[in-house]
Amino acid sequence: MKNGKKPTRHQKGIIKLSGLNPENWLIYKANGDRLSLVHRYTGTTRKVFKE
């Protein structure tokens, strides 16, 4: 599992807009236009694009 960090308030808003629950996702990479997420319990990964 990748080591994730707690999302900031702004990042939580982006995660919520993509239809995910921000309480269950951690940030392991934050590029300029993309957030790479890892699920807190299962370890699955996703990429979310900022709009």
JORA-V648995 format. One record per backbone hydrogen bond with DSSP energy under -1.0 kcal/mol. CO is the residue of the C=O (numbers start at 1). NH is the residue of the N-H. If there is no record, write none. Layout:
CO|NH  CO|NH
This chain:
5|27  8|12  9|13  10|14  11|15  12|16  13|17  14|18  15|20  16|19  21|24  24|40  26|38  27|5  29|36  33|50  34|31  35|48  36|28  36|29  37|46  38|26  44|39  46|37  48|35
